[in-house]
Amino acid sequence: MADRNFRLGCDIGGTFTDFVLLNDDTGEIYTAKCLTTPKDPSDAVEEGIKILSKKVPGFISELKEFIHGTTLVINSIIERKGAKTGLITTKGFRDVLEIGREIRYAPYDIFAEFPKPLVPRHLRMEVDERIRSDGSVLRPLNPDEVRSVVKRLVSKGVESIAVCLINSFENPSHERMIEEIINEEAPWISTSISYKVLPQIREYERTSTTVTNAYVKPLTEKYLSNLKERLQRLGFRGKLFIMLSSGGITSVETAKEFPVRIIESGPTAAVIAAQYYGKHFNISEMFCFDMGGTTAKSCLIQKGEAGVVPTFEVGRVQRFMKGSGLTIQVPVVDLMEIGAGGGSIAKISKMGTLKVGPESAGADPGPICYDRGGEDPCVTDADLLLGYLDESYFLGGEMKLNKDKARYGIEEKIAKPLKVTLTQAIWGIHDLINETMAAAAKTHIAEKGGNPKIVTIAAFGGAGPVHAYGLAKKLGAKKIMVPPNAGVGSAMGFFTAPRAFDALVSHKVSLSKADFSEIEDIFKKLEREAASTLFVEYSKEGIIFTRSVDMRFVGQGSEISVPVSYKPFYEFKKEEIRRIFDECYEKLYGRTYPESEVEFINFKVRAQLPEKLLKLSKIEKKANKNLQEAVKGKRLAFSQLKKEFIPFTVYDRYKIFPGAKFYGPAIIEERESTVVAGEDTEISVDDYGFLWIEIKGG
Amino acid sequence: MGSLFDPITIEILWRRLISIVDEADSSVARTAFSSLLRDAHDYTCMFTDRFGRELAQGTFATPGQSGAMALGIKKLINSFPEGYFRPGDVLITNDPWILAGHLNDVCVLSPIFYKDKLVAYTACVFHHSDIGGRVASDNHDVFEEGLFIPPVKLFEKGVLNQAIMDIIRWNVRTPEQVIGDIRSQIAANHVCSEKIKQMMEETELETLDDLAEQIIMITEKSIREEIEKIPDGVYYAEGIIEQPKGKDDIVIKAKVEIRGKDVIVDLTGSSPQVDWGGNVVYNFTYAYVFMAIKSMFAPDIPNNEGCARPITLIAPYGSIVNCKFPAACAARMQIGHFLTEIIYKALSTVLPDRVIAGSGGTPAAMNVFYGRRKDGSQWHSVIIRGGGMGAGLKNDGNYVFIFPANGANTPVEIFENDTPLIVEKRELIPDSGGPGRTRGGLGKREVFRVPDDEYAPLPPVNLGIQAGRYVYPPEGLFGGKPGRRGVFLVNGKEGNPYGLTQLMPGDVVTIDAPGGGGYGDPYERDPDLVLNDVIEGYVSIEGALRDYGVYINPDTMEINFEKTRDLRERKFKM
């Protein structure tokens, strides 16, 4: 069986766990989807592997890589279900975490709310030590004091301790000592030390990031260990990876140490997949739209690139408002996530109007139609009653939906109280959630300088293809792309993620005083370090290095990144480097000032393995194939244009073929999702089996 | 008026304008030199149409600058003849009477040309940490306060007027920083201009006039609708503001009239202007009156010219709230920031759920530290600071914030990098929030030490302060108690917060920012909330008993409900 070269991608979402099994040699793909098991997410993983094993017996022992993403970490922060965490900091500064940066993010809103810190004040303890800003010791640390502080925290029941001292990024010796003492005094306590998590200036950002890491570390460790054990028990011998918020992938060991870097690991996968498709099909403005059971994630991808931002916020207390969340300074793909999914609950607001989301019924009990005890009407219930979903073909028929219960629930809880017809109620739910998503999408697209009318929407997730048409109508977008297996398609992103490692060293020196031979040594050392990390995590072959330097005018507070070509640094002339800097600066800010002195701040190396291309396998064209063979029949479903039920033609996605072209109203069913296209659409199928829906009307 | 945009398009273009200004705004953090800008965000970026009408401002703007700019930019642009601006021009001024009320606020304005036509302006006001002059609140006229730059072209058709840069360079203590920050302003305008042009190109707009008209119209309509919901009436309030020792209090009288869809604020009867730096120019007074009205009627509408249209302000010329040139005005925030809470006080009876009690961040506090290091090199750092905000009907006061202005703190690690000083504390002050049914926000203590070891700077270290509320604490509302006053100590003894303080190696300075006022009777506060405050150390056990009538057993940290009930009932019988 030497020809079997498998990788498995797995996305553990709030409601569903999605699986894509890829045979790298043939490009063949197998998929599975099952309900997430929040108590122990690895239950669902085992379940999914069992489903796949039926299709590809024995694959697990031949699996090279298991790459996954999860929303577990972010959910534990949003729901405040992380570990009881303590903080040890420098005397005089225990309130840094609570005081934050003091800016009012909504200057005219005097009632703006701010998030509560993850560590309450009574669990923030001080030690009498001090490092100066140049790294020298002003007041030495007293180990006995540390011991007593650790004991006090332990007696208060903390499971995890964050350590962040003033100026520790210049000299971490005191933080190291505290770490050792915690390990001696209470080895079972999880520790997060700021010089390891984020060795950067600015105490609030460093403390907040370190504390967040501490807050989610015990739970992430437990979860990853469980998963690893479970996979081994099932016969897995390959490497286990997890997706980083920045779009790369990393080892389980790194993820356990720095869970703060995998906070957005789940949502990122779809973006990485869309980015790949955007490049493959050369789409300049693509809007990745991934709607699952709990949330909808979206991201504008311009010229095949999604933005990555150096810092982000989690748990915003005021929706969409920058500044209203907890600051986390790690790179993350610039995506927008809102509480809108198939499981979003519809209810009547205090003002007597219809409200949908952001609360979700999740996997358990789920929407009413799942028949698992859910009593709250959800978006999926409405989608079912609108005729978009087939009660007997949900998850390819593995799960039977209960239409009568859904109807009764919406009738009683929405239609009657609002004094509207059932049809008005179900359409209202569907339309309102689309409106919510469209509002968020518009903000996101506008902020990135895009134009919603020219984007191609890439629909992913179980509910994505169901709602993409309605979203497109609201955005004025004309084109929708639905990849094969769209319902689990985001998991494709796990295979296309770049395999790279970034290494950086800070070394402040002015251009005029810099010794370029010394700098070459710095680069060489960074390359060795990056290569060895890559080697541990992946392989040694074919590593590509790229170099850059961060530079600024002497006196500025932040730098610009200046790429330098790959050659021994001492071969550069100083004027050459200066010219490159001035070009970069002028491009960004319009003017540069060649007479003012510049300095180096950071030297950076990226080591990258050649992109492992996905084989998008072309589907064989068969001449004279009859599209009628793909038609399952007709079904009454709700027309968004006519506002009434009309017959939609229902197609079997597995039987439509490249080159096929047909018109809406159409419903195209696949196992994990359903594509809905109104009567003003033309649908074509390309060589790879992607659906391209063009909206003709306004 | 030309063609109307459909609701979706207008929303998209509007949001895009705001995000463009935000982009310009965030470029400052990357290009600025002084920490007051890059860390404390004491600047505002704005975008106006070709008539100078504000269309968008940076989300993290400070209302004093933005409100004053909204008036000032329009006036400035209209003072020039048509055709005055050419592509590549950049204008600079810090005239306090044209813009934001003191010399440190320097405005850089650039016209935006698209296809050879003037389509809009972009402007930014930065609070420069140094503009020369004598750094204190007690100067007697504006000439003592630093360099005065009238509106002049810093660049003419893209060519720098080096003479202006040289004049600036030789009138400030830290020329590298000041020049660097002016360059950062030019860069911010550049970012805004480029993105606007790109937007016009992509959306095939030849002019922004129709867009401007429609944005302003929608905004005006929506704020006027909110004002109309309030019954017509005339409401009065008075604010008493302390002055430096030995001087009488300042009184600001406000008459606020709601008439249909308009709000008319009349400050007639307020104190005359003073002979120190607390004088407020009209624009700055307007800015904080505007802040009050906007926050009550339309807190979430993006700010632009439309928000201002329903507001009329009358402020007598020559009074503290509309001072005459050449009055000293460097410390204008010490008085001007109070206007917002005076308007709240006036309207508190009709809009009890939209106002808050007095805030410890009113006025904002500013500290200017400067001196020479051991090696003789100059250092200079300005930090700003807020306090606890006043409580509202349903919420405890937020903390620690500059209010009604806005701005961030300077990280301790940045401050220590920029100066030879050591920060010993930056912490919340227990019991500083005014007791109430909802509690005022907490104040903040900061302690600075001048090293006397091998890191000692050359003496003296100068400290200029602008702040307030050392005498009168932030007031409570509807039975709520005041917050804790501000405190300024040098080596444990009361210092003079209005003069220039000279510090020696070994000296320790303590600066306590005030707490916010409470709202409602503190004896009506839920005892569980009081207990929680005690557990977290926001309120002491003694404070819980004294201020809230809640008896907490210090051994068990549990509420003694019987004793609490007795205490609270006894009070009501009295």
Interface residues (C-beta under 8 A of the other chain):
Chain A: G92 F93 R94 D95 V96 E98 I99 R101 E102 I103 R104 Y105 A106 P107 Y108 D109 I110 F111 A112 E113 F114 P120 R121 H122 R130 R132 S133 L138 I166 N167 F169 I201 R202 E203 Y204 K322 G323 K442 T443 I445 A446 E447 G449 N451 P452 K474 L475 G476 F553 V554 G555 Q556 G557 S558 E559 I560 L588 Y589 G590 R591 Y593 S596
Chain B: I8 E11 I12 R15 R16 S19 I20 D22 S27 A29 R30 T31 A32 F33 S35 R38 D39 H41 T59 F60 A61 T62 P63 S66 E176 Q177 G180 R183 I186 A187 H190 V191 E194 K195 Q198 M199 E202 T203 M291 K294 S295 A298 P299 D300 N303 V355 I356 R385 G386 M389 G392 N395 N398 Y399 V400 F401 I402 F403 N406 G407 A408 N409 P411 V412 E413 I414 E416 N417 I422 V423 E424 K425 R426 E427 L428 K444 V447 Y455 I535 E536 G537 Y538
